[in-house]
Amino acid sequence: MTDKIISQPLTTSSRLGMSRYQGKQLPYTAKILVFFFLQAVLALVIRQSNTFSTLHAYATVAAGLFFLVTDKEPSRLIYWMGYVAGAELLWRGTGANVFWETGKYAIILISGLGCLKNFGKHRFNFSLVPYFLLLSPAMFLMPSFNRETVAFALAGPFAIVASSIFFSRLEINTAQLKTLLLTVVASVLTFSILALVGLIDAEVIEFNSASNLFASANTGPNQVSSVLSLGAFAAFIYAFLEKDQKFLRFLVIALGIGLFVQITLTFSRGGLYTLLGAVAMGGFFFIRDQKARRSYILIVLASFLVFYFLLFPALEQFTSGALGARLRDTEPTGRIEIIQSDLEVFMENPVCGIGLGQSNYEHARYFRVSNAHTEYSRMLAEHGIFGLLSLLILVVVLGLKFLHKNEPVSKAVIVACMTWGLLFMAHSATRLVAPSFLIGLAFAHFQINIPTTESTREVRYSRFRGMRARHKLHRL
């Protein structure tokens, strides 16, 4: 390192200073390991008092505004958005003194202001704007205005539109995507540690056929399952892309498997199905690329074997057989009854629907009074024909994005992100900002290049030819 620095032409003192500074920087892997460690420590600190959770939320938003004002490139803003998507449930679950929908508000704010900074070189894509506008009239059908009800129903769709517009101008290369995925993993790791410590500290743990609060840090198991699914999703996509950082790749795969185990222990299957569906859909395109096929197959197969033959038997013993029974149970826990109620309401109020938040009470027809779980049936019940048109626009726009010509690996990432977001909305509506973020991210222009064994083989072949040439000369 020193020889290389000294051998460079030192025409100015500033170049010398820059070279020395760069020489003192931590390697990339070390930076990521430190980041992971700090996120784990953060979990232990926040567990002591929700004041730290509040401070963390405010500091995170402040960091996003700082990046927005000072940066000339959007890289750190992209990573910041991924961090917020993973941290949102941490703030809720630990009682941070912030708005319930702070994650969505933050993504909307930074996306909107980021558009004003004119990052990127591509044209803005406004194709999802009608999707949101058609949902807005339902506000006027509410018996009385309620900010929380409006936020619950519309903040998620608004975040989808805002982030899709922001990302539509940007190109994201392989290095940026990998750093983004690692940032998401690190962010989710904090809540994962909280849930793990809570499980270890619990004196008595009961596992039955219902979702488990003990394994969910006393937070809604459905949302916990989903945010852990987000972390595992980011971990596996990163592992499929990484070729250079072997140790980091192995560590992230181990974290992905660990998050998968935690998902199963929540006994909430939504996050599990979302993860498996997204990885499977992305896999159709990963295996079309020679450079990614081997990684995808080996990682998926190895993860399955480790879980099924090593971890699952231990988990079955730990839960006294309740885990296997839960996974074999295909009953969707009231989702069908809620959808049935929503469809009946739509047939009775087909034009404008019944207004934001009003379907909650109608769910008692076949289930009980409850918030929406399936976003698509909620759109029909509360928005009527406007909701149907909005849903069709969403399907058509994402369908066109799916059909757009891309390299297989880029398409794999796009399809996996869209699938994760859409599956989440099928069982948890837009409770978290994560589906909005991933669907918006799918609108970016990915330039992904995976270094492969092909280049290594070419180098080896070149060396082999050189050795043969030298051998011939020696014989002569």
C-alpha positions as CSV (number, residue, x, y, z in Angstrom):
1,M,0.0,0.0,0.0
2,T,2.8,2.4,1.0
3,D,4.8,1.7,-2.1
4,K,1.8,2.4,-4.3
5,I,1.1,5.7,-2.6
6,I,4.8,6.8,-2.8
7,S,5.1,5.8,-6.4
8,Q,2.2,8.1,-7.4
9,P,3.1,11.6,-8.8
10,L,2.7,14.0,-5.8
11,T,2.1,17.2,-7.8
12,T,0.1,18.9,-5.0
13,S,-0.1,18.6,-1.2
14,S,-3.8,18.0,-1.5
15,R,-3.2,14.8,-3.4
16,L,-0.8,13.6,-0.9
17,G,-3.2,14.3,1.9
18,M,-6.0,12.5,0.1
19,S,-3.8,9.5,-0.5
20,R,-2.9,9.3,3.2
21,Y,-6.5,9.7,4.2
22,Q,-7.6,6.9,1.8
23,G,-4.9,4.7,3.1
24,K,-6.2,4.9,6.7
25,Q,-9.8,4.0,5.8
26,L,-11.3,0.7,7.1
27,P,-11.8,-2.0,4.5
28,Y,-15.4,-2.4,3.2
29,T,-16.0,-5.6,5.1
30,A,-14.7,-4.1,8.3
31,K,-17.1,-1.1,7.9
32,I,-20.0,-3.4,7.4
33,L,-19.1,-5.6,10.4
34,V,-18.8,-2.4,12.6
35,F,-22.2,-1.3,11.3
36,F,-23.8,-4.6,12.2
37,F,-22.2,-4.5,15.6
38,L,-23.4,-1.0,16.3
39,Q,-27.0,-2.0,15.3
40,A,-26.8,-5.0,17.7
41,V,-25.6,-2.6,20.5
42,L,-28.4,-0.2,19.6
43,A,-31.0,-3.0,20.3
44,L,-29.6,-3.5,23.8
45,V,-29.6,0.2,24.5
46,I,-33.1,0.8,23.3
47,R,-34.3,-2.2,25.4
48,Q,-33.4,-0.2,28.5
49,S,-35.6,2.8,27.7
50,N,-37.9,4.0,24.9
51,T,-36.2,7.4,25.1
52,F,-33.4,6.0,23.1
53,S,-35.8,4.7,20.5
54,T,-37.3,8.2,20.2
55,L,-33.8,9.7,19.9
56,H,-32.9,7.1,17.3
57,A,-36.0,8.0,15.2
58,Y,-35.3,11.7,15.3
59,A,-31.6,11.2,14.5
60,T,-32.5,8.9,11.6
61,V,-34.8,11.5,10.1
62,A,-32.2,14.3,10.7
63,A,-29.6,12.1,8.9
64,G,-31.9,11.8,5.9
65,L,-32.3,15.6,5.7
66,F,-28.6,16.1,6.1
67,F,-27.8,13.7,3.2
68,L,-30.5,15.5,1.1
69,V,-29.0,18.9,1.7
70,T,-25.3,18.1,1.4
71,D,-25.0,15.2,-1.1
72,K,-24.6,15.7,-4.8
73,E,-25.3,12.1,-5.5
74,P,-28.3,10.1,-4.2
75,S,-26.4,7.0,-2.9
76,R,-26.6,7.8,0.8
77,L,-30.3,8.7,0.4
78,I,-31.0,5.4,-1.2
79,Y,-29.3,3.6,1.7
80,W,-31.1,5.8,4.2
81,M,-34.5,4.8,2.7
82,G,-33.6,1.1,3.1
83,Y,-32.6,1.8,6.7
84,V,-35.9,3.5,7.4
85,A,-37.9,0.6,5.9
86,G,-36.1,-1.8,8.3
87,A,-36.3,0.5,11.4
88,E,-40.0,1.5,11.2
89,L,-41.3,-1.4,13.3
90,L,-38.4,-0.8,15.8
91,W,-39.8,2.6,16.6
92,R,-43.4,1.3,16.9
93,G,-42.5,-1.8,18.9
94,T,-40.4,0.0,21.4
95,G,-42.8,2.9,22.0
96,A,-40.8,5.8,20.4
97,N,-42.5,9.1,20.8
98,V,-43.1,9.7,17.1
99,F,-46.0,9.4,14.7
100,W,-47.2,5.8,14.1
101,E,-46.6,6.3,10.4
102,T,-43.2,8.1,10.7
103,G,-41.5,5.6,8.4
104,K,-44.0,6.4,5.6
105,Y,-43.9,10.1,6.2
106,A,-40.1,10.1,6.1
107,I,-40.0,8.2,2.8
108,I,-42.6,10.5,1.3
109,L,-40.7,13.6,2.5
110,I,-37.3,12.6,1.3
111,S,-38.6,11.2,-2.0
112,G,-40.5,14.5,-2.7
113,L,-37.6,16.7,-1.8
114,G,-35.2,14.4,-3.6
115,C,-37.1,14.9,-6.8
116,L,-36.6,18.6,-6.5
117,K,-32.8,18.1,-6.3
118,N,-33.0,16.5,-9.7
119,F,-30.8,13.5,-9.0
120,G,-30.2,11.1,-11.9
121,K,-30.4,11.4,-15.6
122,H,-33.6,9.6,-16.6
123,R,-37.0,11.1,-17.1
124,F,-39.5,11.0,-14.2
125,N,-42.1,8.2,-14.3
126,F,-45.5,9.6,-13.1
127,S,-47.5,6.5,-14.3
128,L,-48.6,5.6,-10.7
129,V,-50.0,9.1,-9.9
130,P,-53.5,8.2,-11.1
131,Y,-53.4,5.1,-8.8
132,F,-53.2,7.4,-5.8
133,L,-55.5,10.2,-7.1
134,L,-58.4,7.7,-7.6
135,L,-58.1,6.7,-3.9
136,S,-58.4,10.3,-2.6
137,P,-62.2,11.0,-3.0
138,A,-63.0,8.3,-0.3
139,M,-61.8,10.8,2.3
140,F,-65.0,12.8,1.7
141,L,-67.2,9.8,2.6
142,M,-65.9,9.5,6.1
143,P,-68.4,10.4,8.9
144,S,-65.8,12.7,10.4
145,F,-62.2,13.5,9.5
146,N,-59.7,11.3,11.3
147,R,-56.0,11.8,10.5
148,E,-54.9,8.4,11.8
149,T,-57.6,6.7,9.6
150,V,-56.5,8.7,6.5
151,A,-52.8,7.9,7.2
152,F,-53.5,4.2,7.7
153,A,-55.3,4.0,4.3
154,L,-53.4,6.4,2.1
155,A,-49.9,6.9,3.5
156,G,-48.8,3.6,2.0
157,P,-50.1,4.2,-1.5
158,F,-48.7,7.8,-1.4
159,A,-45.3,6.4,-0.4
160,I,-45.5,4.0,-3.3
161,V,-46.1,6.8,-5.7
162,A,-43.5,9.2,-4.2
163,S,-40.7,6.6,-4.1
164,S,-41.5,5.3,-7.6
165,I,-41.1,8.9,-9.0
166,F,-37.9,9.4,-7.0
167,F,-36.3,6.1,-8.1
168,S,-37.4,6.4,-11.7
169,R,-34.7,8.9,-12.5
170,L,-31.9,6.9,-10.8
171,E,-29.4,4.3,-12.0
172,I,-28.3,1.8,-9.3
173,N,-25.2,-0.2,-10.0
174,T,-24.1,-3.5,-8.4
175,A,-22.1,-1.9,-5.6
176,Q,-24.9,0.5,-4.6
177,L,-27.4,-2.3,-4.6
178,K,-25.3,-4.5,-2.4
179,T,-24.7,-1.7,0.0
180,L,-28.4,-0.9,0.1
181,L,-29.2,-4.6,0.8
182,L,-26.6,-4.7,3.6
183,T,-28.1,-1.6,5.1
184,V,-31.6,-3.2,5.2
185,V,-30.1,-6.3,6.9
186,A,-28.4,-4.2,9.5
187,S,-31.5,-2.1,10.2
188,V,-33.7,-5.2,10.6
189,L,-30.9,-6.8,12.8
190,T,-31.7,-4.4,15.6
191,F,-35.3,-5.6,16.0
192,S,-34.1,-9.2,15.5
193,I,-31.8,-8.9,18.5
194,L,-34.6,-7.3,20.5
195,A,-36.9,-10.3,19.7
196,L,-34.1,-12.8,20.4
197,V,-33.2,-11.3,23.8
198,G,-36.9,-11.2,24.8
199,L,-37.3,-14.9,23.8
200,I,-34.2,-15.8,25.9
201,D,-35.4,-13.8,28.9
202,A,-38.9,-15.2,28.9
203,E,-39.5,-17.5,31.9
204,V,-42.4,-19.4,30.3
205,I,-43.1,-19.7,26.5
206,E,-46.3,-21.1,25.2
207,F,-46.5,-22.3,21.6
208,N,-49.9,-23.1,20.2
209,S,-51.8,-22.6,16.9
210,A,-51.8,-18.8,17.2
211,S,-49.2,-16.2,16.5
212,N,-46.6,-15.9,19.2
213,L,-45.9,-12.6,21.1
214,F,-43.0,-14.0,23.0
215,A,-41.0,-14.5,19.8
216,S,-42.1,-11.1,18.5
217,A,-40.8,-8.7,21.2
218,N,-44.4,-8.2,22.4
219,T,-45.2,-6.5,19.1
220,G,-47.8,-7.6,16.5
221,P,-46.4,-11.0,15.2
222,N,-47.8,-10.4,11.7
223,Q,-45.7,-7.2,11.3
224,V,-42.7,-8.7,13.1
225,S,-42.8,-11.7,10.7
226,S,-42.9,-9.2,7.8
227,V,-40.0,-7.0,8.9
228,L,-37.9,-10.1,9.6
229,S,-38.9,-11.3,6.1
230,L,-37.6,-8.0,4.7
231,G,-34.2,-8.6,6.3
232,A,-34.0,-12.2,5.1
233,F,-35.1,-11.1,1.6
234,A,-32.3,-8.5,1.5
235,A,-29.8,-11.0,2.9
236,F,-30.5,-13.7,0.2
237,I,-30.6,-11.2,-2.7
238,Y,-27.3,-9.9,-1.5
239,A,-25.9,-13.4,-1.3
240,F,-27.0,-14.1,-4.9
241,L,-25.2,-11.0,-6.1
242,E,-22.0,-11.1,-4.1
243,K,-18.9,-12.8,-5.5
244,D,-16.0,-10.9,-4.1
245,Q,-16.5,-10.6,-0.3
246,K,-16.5,-14.3,0.6
247,F,-16.6,-13.9,4.4
248,L,-19.3,-11.2,4.3
249,R,-21.3,-13.3,1.9
250,F,-21.2,-16.3,4.3
251,L,-22.1,-14.1,7.3
252,V,-25.1,-12.6,5.5
253,I,-26.3,-16.0,4.5
254,A,-26.1,-17.1,8.1
255,L,-28.0,-14.0,9.2
256,G,-30.6,-14.7,6.5
257,I,-31.1,-18.2,7.8
258,G,-31.3,-16.9,11.3
259,L,-34.0,-14.4,10.4
260,F,-35.8,-17.2,8.6
261,V,-35.8,-19.2,11.9
262,Q,-37.1,-16.2,13.8
263,I,-39.9,-15.7,11.2
264,T,-41.1,-19.3,11.8
265,L,-41.0,-18.8,15.6
266,T,-43.5,-15.9,15.3
267,F,-46.0,-18.4,14.1
268,S,-47.2,-15.7,11.7
269,R,-47.0,-17.2,8.2
270,G,-47.4,-14.0,6.2
271,G,-43.8,-13.0,6.3
272,L,-42.7,-16.6,5.5
273,Y,-44.9,-16.8,2.4
274,T,-43.8,-13.3,1.3
275,L,-40.2,-14.2,1.5
276,L,-40.5,-17.6,-0.2
277,G,-42.7,-16.1,-3.0
278,A,-40.3,-13.2,-3.7
279,V,-37.2,-15.4,-3.7
280,A,-38.9,-18.0,-6.0
281,M,-40.2,-15.3,-8.5
282,G,-36.8,-13.7,-8.6
283,G,-35.3,-17.1,-9.1
284,F,-37.0,-17.6,-12.5
285,F,-34.7,-14.8,-13.8
286,F,-31.6,-15.5,-11.7
287,I,-31.3,-18.9,-13.2
288,R,-31.5,-17.5,-16.7
289,D,-28.2,-15.8,-16.2
290,Q,-25.1,-18.0,-16.4
291,K,-23.3,-15.8,-13.9
292,A,-26.1,-16.0,-11.2
293,R,-27.5,-19.4,-11.8
294,R,-24.9,-21.4,-9.8
295,S,-25.1,-19.0,-6.8
296,Y,-28.8,-19.0,-6.7
297,I,-29.2,-22.8,-6.8
298,L,-26.4,-23.5,-4.4
299,I,-27.5,-20.9,-1.8
300,V,-31.2,-21.9,-2.0
301,L,-30.4,-25.6,-1.8
302,A,-27.8,-25.3,1.0
303,S,-30.2,-23.1,3.0
304,F,-33.0,-25.6,2.6
305,L,-30.9,-28.5,3.7
306,V,-29.5,-26.6,6.7
307,F,-33.0,-25.6,7.8
308,Y,-34.9,-28.8,7.1
309,F,-32.3,-31.3,8.4
310,L,-30.6,-29.3,11.2
311,L,-32.7,-26.4,12.4
312,F,-36.3,-27.6,11.9
313,P,-36.0,-30.8,14.1
314,A,-34.5,-28.6,16.9
315,L,-37.3,-26.1,16.5
316,E,-39.9,-28.9,16.5
317,Q,-38.5,-30.1,19.8
318,F,-38.3,-26.5,21.2
319,T,-42.0,-25.9,20.4
320,S,-43.1,-29.4,21.3
321,G,-44.3,-30.0,17.8
322,A,-46.4,-26.8,17.6
323,L,-44.3,-25.3,14.7
324,G,-44.9,-28.2,12.4
325,A,-48.6,-28.1,13.1
326,R,-48.7,-24.4,12.5
327,L,-46.9,-24.7,9.1
328,R,-49.2,-27.5,8.0
329,D,-52.3,-25.4,8.9
330,T,-53.4,-23.7,5.7
331,E,-56.3,-21.8,7.3
332,P,-55.7,-18.1,6.5
333,T,-56.8,-16.8,10.0
334,G,-59.8,-14.7,9.1
335,R,-58.4,-13.3,5.8
336,I,-61.0,-15.1,3.7
337,E,-63.9,-13.8,5.9
338,I,-62.5,-10.3,5.7
339,I,-62.3,-10.4,1.9
340,Q,-65.8,-11.9,1.7
341,S,-67.1,-8.9,3.8
342,D,-65.2,-6.4,1.6
343,L,-66.6,-7.9,-1.6
344,E,-70.2,-7.8,-0.2
345,V,-69.7,-4.1,0.7
346,F,-68.4,-3.4,-2.8
347,M,-71.4,-5.0,-4.4
348,E,-73.7,-2.9,-2.1
349,N,-71.7,0.3,-2.7
350,P,-70.1,-0.1,-6.1
351,V,-69.7,3.5,-7.2
352,C,-67.9,5.3,-4.4
353,G,-67.5,2.6,-1.7
354,I,-68.1,3.4,2.0
355,G,-65.2,5.7,2.8
356,L,-61.8,5.4,4.4
357,G,-61.7,3.1,7.4
358,Q,-65.4,2.2,7.3
359,S,-64.8,-1.4,6.1
360,N,-63.3,-2.2,9.5
361,Y,-66.8,-2.4,11.1
362,E,-68.2,-4.3,8.1
363,H,-65.7,-7.1,8.7
364,A,-67.9,-8.2,11.7
365,R,-70.3,-9.7,9.1
366,Y,-68.2,-12.8,8.9
367,F,-65.3,-12.2,11.2
368,R,-64.9,-9.3,13.7
369,V,-64.3,-5.6,13.7
370,S,-60.8,-5.3,12.5
371,N,-58.4,-3.2,10.4
372,A,-57.9,-4.2,6.7
373,H,-55.5,-7.0,6.0
374,T,-55.9,-7.4,2.3
375,E,-55.2,-4.1,0.5
376,Y,-56.9,-5.2,-2.7
377,S,-60.3,-6.0,-1.2
378,R,-60.1,-2.9,1.0
379,M,-59.7,-0.7,-2.1
380,L,-62.9,-2.2,-3.5
381,A,-64.9,-1.8,-0.2
382,E,-63.8,1.7,0.7
383,H,-63.3,3.2,-2.7
384,G,-65.8,1.4,-5.0
385,I,-65.2,1.7,-8.7
386,F,-62.5,4.2,-8.1
387,G,-60.6,1.6,-6.1
388,L,-61.1,-0.9,-8.9
389,L,-59.7,1.5,-11.5
390,S,-56.8,2.3,-9.1
391,L,-56.1,-1.4,-8.7
392,L,-56.1,-1.9,-12.4
393,I,-53.7,1.0,-12.9
394,L,-51.3,-0.6,-10.3
395,V,-51.5,-3.9,-12.1
396,V,-51.0,-2.5,-15.6
397,V,-48.1,-0.2,-14.6
398,L,-46.3,-3.0,-12.7
399,G,-47.0,-5.4,-15.5
400,L,-45.4,-3.1,-18.0
401,K,-42.4,-2.7,-15.7
402,F,-42.3,-6.5,-15.6
403,L,-42.4,-6.8,-19.4
404,H,-39.8,-4.1,-20.0
405,K,-36.6,-5.5,-21.4
406,N,-33.8,-5.9,-18.9
407,E,-30.8,-8.1,-18.3
408,P,-31.9,-11.3,-16.4
409,V,-30.3,-10.3,-13.1
410,S,-31.7,-6.8,-13.2
411,K,-35.1,-8.2,-13.9
412,A,-34.7,-10.8,-11.1
413,V,-34.2,-7.9,-8.6
414,I,-37.1,-5.9,-10.0
415,V,-39.5,-8.9,-10.0
416,A,-38.4,-10.0,-6.5
417,C,-39.0,-6.5,-5.1
418,M,-42.4,-6.1,-6.7
419,T,-43.4,-9.6,-5.6
420,W,-42.4,-9.0,-2.0
421,G,-44.4,-5.7,-1.9
422,L,-47.5,-7.2,-3.6
423,L,-47.5,-10.3,-1.4
424,F,-47.1,-8.2,1.7
425,M,-50.1,-6.1,0.7
426,A,-52.2,-9.3,0.2
427,H,-51.9,-10.2,3.9
428,S,-51.0,-6.9,5.7
429,A,-52.3,-4.1,3.5
430,T,-49.9,-1.2,3.8
431,R,-49.2,-1.4,7.5
432,L,-45.4,-0.9,7.0
433,V,-43.5,1.3,4.6
434,A,-41.4,-1.7,3.4
435,P,-43.7,-2.7,0.5
436,S,-44.0,0.9,-0.7
437,F,-40.2,1.2,-0.6
438,L,-39.5,-2.0,-2.5
439,I,-42.2,-1.4,-5.2
440,G,-40.8,2.1,-5.6
441,L,-37.2,0.7,-5.8
442,A,-38.3,-1.5,-8.7
443,F,-38.7,1.7,-10.8
444,A,-34.9,2.4,-10.7
445,H,-32.7,1.6,-13.6
446,F,-30.5,-1.2,-12.5
447,Q,-27.0,-1.7,-14.0
448,I,-26.0,-4.9,-12.4
449,N,-22.8,-6.7,-13.3
450,I,-21.8,-9.9,-11.4
451,P,-18.2,-10.9,-11.6
452,T,-18.1,-14.6,-12.2
453,T,-16.0,-17.7,-12.5
454,E,-16.0,-17.1,-16.3
455,S,-13.4,-14.3,-15.9
456,T,-11.4,-16.5,-13.6
457,R,-11.4,-19.3,-16.1
458,E,-10.2,-16.9,-18.8
459,V,-7.3,-15.8,-16.6
460,R,-6.3,-19.3,-15.8
461,Y,-6.6,-20.3,-19.5
462,S,-4.4,-17.3,-20.4
463,R,-1.8,-18.4,-17.8
464,F,-2.0,-22.0,-19.2
465,R,-1.3,-20.7,-22.7
466,G,1.6,-18.6,-21.5
467,M,3.1,-21.7,-19.7
468,R,2.7,-23.8,-22.9
469,A,4.5,-21.0,-24.9
470,R,7.3,-20.8,-22.4
471,H,7.6,-24.6,-22.4
472,K,7.9,-24.6,-26.2
473,L,10.6,-22.0,-26.1
474,H,12.5,-23.9,-23.5
475,R,12.4,-27.1,-25.7
476,L,13.7,-25.1,-28.6
